[in-house]
Amino acid sequence: MDRAKIDRVLMHVEEPDAALAQLHRVTRPGALVGLVEPDWDTLAVDAEDLRTSRAFTRYTAEKAVRHGTIGRGLGRFAETAGFRVETVIATAPVFRDLADADHTLGIGRNMRHAINAGYVERDRGERWFAGLAEGPFYASFTLVTVICSR
């Protein structure tokens, strides 16, 4: 292959280093590869209850996603697999609409899971989520893009 792209997949696979090693094996010398992964440890949800927002982020990064911080290590993973990193770009998608954020980020679903896992007390988590709909909404996270070559 001369070109390849992996977009928000490595955070879910059991062994991301093995997946990248396989990608390196099947690409030709000079091939361009784009890798895109989030860093869920940077998830920020604005709410008056900052403690619950932080617990929600911690749950998301530690439990909801297999490799919740892979975005920050994407360049290292690429280099370890044998790629030459050309550039690293960090962007922060911003959500100002709760419905859009809930659809994309699964805020309500993940809060229910965080409550069930003991990261957040039930009443506190339910109040936090309900409160997100009461005023201006903001959520963001860091999305890391690595462009590399073989």
URMOUR-V737386 format. One line per field, one symbol per residue. ss: DSSP state (2 for helix, 1 for strand, 0 for the rest). psi: psi as a letter, one per 20 degrees, with the letter a starting at -180 (. if undefined). Layout:
ss: ???
psi: ???
//
This chain:
ss: 001111100000000222222222220000011111111111111000022222222222222200000222222222220001111111111110022222222022222222220000022222222222000000111111111110
psi: qhqqppolghihqgnhhhghgggghiqqpiqpppppqrniijppopqhnhghghhggggghhghpgmikhghjgggggghijqopgqpppqnpppipgggghggilggghgghhghijhpqgggggggghhhiiapqpqrrpppppprr.
//
